[in-house]
Structures are given as C-alpha cells and as structure tokens.
C-alpha cells in the first residue's frame, strides 16, 4: 500500500506486468555527431489480448498532431470554426471514419489553449507598439514590419544596437537559420547569428515571416541589409531551402551561399537506410570521407566511384546532392571564409543558442523583450554580462611563432593555430622553385600541398585553402615559415577579427584614418613585439614599462591636431587584459595594461623556481635581430628606428 504525505490512502494500481515476451530494442548512434536511432532486435510474441484497431489511436504514443494538422487547426480557429466542426471537417478531408482521427477533441482544445490566451487580432498591434517603445528608449534599436491587405501583421524584423556594432566586426560569416516555427503565432522564425573573436555565438537579428516563399525571404534579407547599412556578409550558411536559395541570389548576389551539412545529414536515414540496408553504414563513411576532401578533382573522381559501388545512378536524392555540390561539399567551399561555422561543434552551439530564443515564446507582444533577455542584450542594446575574464594559454611548442601569436590572438583563435603548429613538424618541405614549396606528410609518397611563400612581399598561400576558409594559417605554411627561419607570422595573416582587440581597436571613421592605416598596423605590430620580448624576464619587463611610459609622456606633450582637420578617433579599451601564458615549464605569465592616460607599472611576477639545478630565469627565447620582430631586416634598418630621436637606447628594450 502507498501512503501519501498527508496520510491519505492512495489507489493501489494493479501491476500491468504479465510476462509478455514482446519487445523492441533500439540503440542510439551518433555518426558525424548526428544522432540516429537503430532497431537492433524485435519480437512480436504476445501472451495477452491486443487492442482493436480503432482503440490503438487512443494510446498516448499515437495521439500526435502533425505540423500540417496544427496549421490547419490554427487556420480553422481564425475562421471561427468550433472544435467539433474542425474535427468533422478533418475527418472528411482525410477520409477516415467518425472518431478515428489520431487525436481527440481534448487534444485540439489543449492545442488551442497553448497557442495563446488572448485575442489573436491584438497581437500584431501590441508587438509593433512594443518595438516602437524600444525605439523611443534607444534610437539605435531598429525594426521594420509589413502589413497585409487586411491590416494584419505579415512580417516583422528587428535588431538591437549592440548587434549592429558586432556585425561591423564579425558580420563576415553569418548563419541564417529558418528551420523553426513559432506555432503559437503561426509564423516562421528566422535568426541571424555569427561567431565573435572568442568563438562565441553572436546574435545579429531576428525575423518573423507569415509565409515561406521567395517574396517573404526577399523581404527579410532586404530588411536585414537595411539594418546593417547595406553590408552583406561574405558567406551565408542556411538550411537546404530552395526558396531561400533563390532569394539570396537576388538580394545578396555577391555573397557565397552554402548549405549546412548537418541539415543534409539529418535526412540520410529517411533517404538511404531502407534503400541500402546493411550497406548504409559503409555508404555514410564513404560520404563523410568525400565531404572532407581537399581537391575538386579527387571529389569528382571518388563521387563517381561511390555511385558505381552502391548503384545509386538513378536515385533522386543523389542526383540532387550532386547538382548542389557547390553549396555543401568542402572542396568547393574552402576558398571562402566561414569562420568555423561549418564545423559540427559550432552547428550544435548555434542550435542550442536558437533553442534559447525559442524558449522565449509566450505572448507575442513581449517576444522582443524576451529575446533580448535570452541573448543577453537588454532593452537598451548593451550586454548585461561583464566582459569575459582572461583565459590561460599554454605554450606547447616553444616556437617564437607560438609565443608571438599568443599575445595577439584570442585564446580561441590561438588554440586553432596551436593545433596546426603541433602538426607542422610531421610534414616535410621541399623547394620546387623560388618562393614555391611542396609540403607533404612524412608518410606520404605522392601528392602534397603547394605553398607559395614570398617573405619580402608578405605573400603566403597554400593549395589547401585553410587560411581562406578559417582565417588561421595551416600546418603546411607554418612548416615552410619554420624552415625559412621566420619567427613571426606576418600581420596580414593574423586577421583582425581573431585578435584580442578586434572589437575595440582603432575605429576608421574618416579618410585621414585610412591614410595612416599602414602606420597604425606597424604600431600594433611593434606593441605585440614589445610584449613578446618583455615577458622573458622581470628586468626586461621593468625596462619596457619604464621606457614606454616615457614615450607616452612625450607623445602627450606634442600638440594635438584639431578634430576638424583630421577627424581621427581612436577608441581604446579601458583595460587591455592579455591572456595568461603558460610555457612548457609550467610557468604562468599574465599581464594587464592600464589605460592610455596612466603610466605602466609592472606587477609582481610569480617566482620562478629552479628545476633540476637549472636557473629558469636565465632561459631566454630569441626572436630576430629586428627591433619590431619582423623578418627581412635587422635593428640597423628597422622601420621603428626611422625617427630622428628614436633609437634603441632611448627605447630601452633592445
């Protein structure tokens, strides 16, 4: 007998176990990080009476309302039909007997109740009024909408002030997800997201569309471009939607459009599992290998071999995939910058992010505010959370390239570069011609990648297109740089979007700023080299801080040019926090630079303890003989020494 907490007796239900031997065993597999359920065993031997055919539909597992039926019910409700009228009409449409629908009257009433609790006709007006209120509070909040011929809301889109600012720095690669619907409002949800320099998902904008067609998508894309002052992304990742594909070709003709591989793979089970049977797993492995190939010729050749092997010449899905191969196959996408958005890990992160937005569903008139809360923007367009704390970076190779990159790149981007650095020693580099190298794995006899490396012109490229695809130099290029005694990565190959100061660096607001862009880049490079050289010892750091303070004081004494003359604005962060750097000896180094209006003071470094009788403080890494750390010159002709009174002794850190 079961007793409740208040002492009242509860009904003691009879056990339903009767020794029935019927069962089904299922196993969950996650090939290519896409979950898939497999039936591994099944027995249909029962020792009891089964339900009748008209009773099975009443089991909870069968009482489901499909998305199409939900849309029909929603339309009937707007037409003013009663629930019983809805059920009778759907029975006639489906050609089933009375009461044989897979759902009951109670299910329909519960669905309508979950849709909303207020008059639906007021929602569009309330939503537009809410956006207008946010616009009045913050002029940088942007929204636009369209009404149909009956004065009902057809489309609406909005973005926040911080989203527009982040798009300037990180809007080069964007995901436009349109795979979700807000059933409560009978509207398609489209979300624009990207990734920042720390690898975190960034929200750019949101749109609700009444219909799913070319005209609706064109309106949404055109509105988004209006929010972002006409700047289209370099690359745009979406699901495999043909209407959206046509709309992007019209509204963003210069943007490289690609399909998310995760959305394609999720359909494989329906398309090929029954067709291929026991060969399905082998086919998937071959497909994944084809997807990750580097050369177009290899892809074309091995695709034909795969078709012949599995006899899929006339399969409509295979024909469609091949016709659209330039939209999903990596060999066709590598020459374009996607900022890692095509990776499966990033796809899962994006899905989780959008699920948080979907969780904001309640009344439509508060949806804008709730989205702002879940994406961590408040109604005034600013981040609610404080800037993320500095992260520890561990140096693993002892390479000067690694040390320099650790002071320039964010921990996320540095981790990607470090992965390539660790693999670079496994490759051999052969000189083919002046500035041309062939790089291949030490176990590889034929093939390899062609690397063009002309250091004097800072021209670097690789046939694998890894840098163009991710913004991170590949292992092949790093191997060539190391072989040619280059100890720093040239500035053009440390993209600003992956740098620590990418979101708060110099603000190019005028032609005058663009005229000084080369000197500004040189100053950034000198600053990075100064930090890299100074962190070797405490003495170096003390001298660097002292001399930098003197140089800064001298600059302040120089006359300022008027704003009207140059109109140059430099936005510097109040605190530049560099990541903690831990070398292979386990010694952690972290540094914080104060504001530009305060002299730099050296913090207390952690004591370096001798290990095995060796004084670790005597260890020094040597980069190059140049003052700024660049290649192809030394301190005698370093551009940093061009000034009349600026020499090595005055700077005090050579």
Secondary structure, DSSP 8 states (H G I E B T S, - for coil): --B-TTS-B-------------EEEEEEEEETTEEEEEEEEEE---SS----HHHHTTSGGG----HHHHHHHHHHHHTT--HHHHHHHHHHHHT--TT-SSS-HHHHHHHHHHH-SS-GGGHHHHHHHHHHHHHHH-TT-EEEEEE-TTS-EEEEEEE-HHHHHHHHHHTTEEEEEEEEEETTTTEEEEEEEEE-TTS-EEEEEEEEESS-SHHHHHHHHHHHHHHTTT---SEEEE-S-HHHHHHHHHH-TTSEEEE-HHHHHTTHHHHHHHHHGGGHHHHHHHHHHHHT-S-HHHHHHHHHHHHHHHT-TT-HHHHHHHHTGGGT-HHHHTTS--TTTTSHHHHHHHHHHHHHHHTT-S-GGGHHHHHHHHTTB-TTS-BSS------EEE--S--HHHHHHHHHB-HHHHHHHHHHHHHHTTEEEEEEETTEEEEEETT--S--EEEEEEGGGTEEEETT-HHHHHSS--HHHHHHHHHTT--S--GGGS-GGGBTTTTSS----SHHHHHTHHHHHHHHHHHHHHHHHHTT-HHHHHHHHHHHHHHHHHHHHS----HHHH-------S-EE--EEE-TT--EE--EE--TTS------------BTTB-GGG------SSSSS-SS--TTS-GGG-SSS--HHHH---
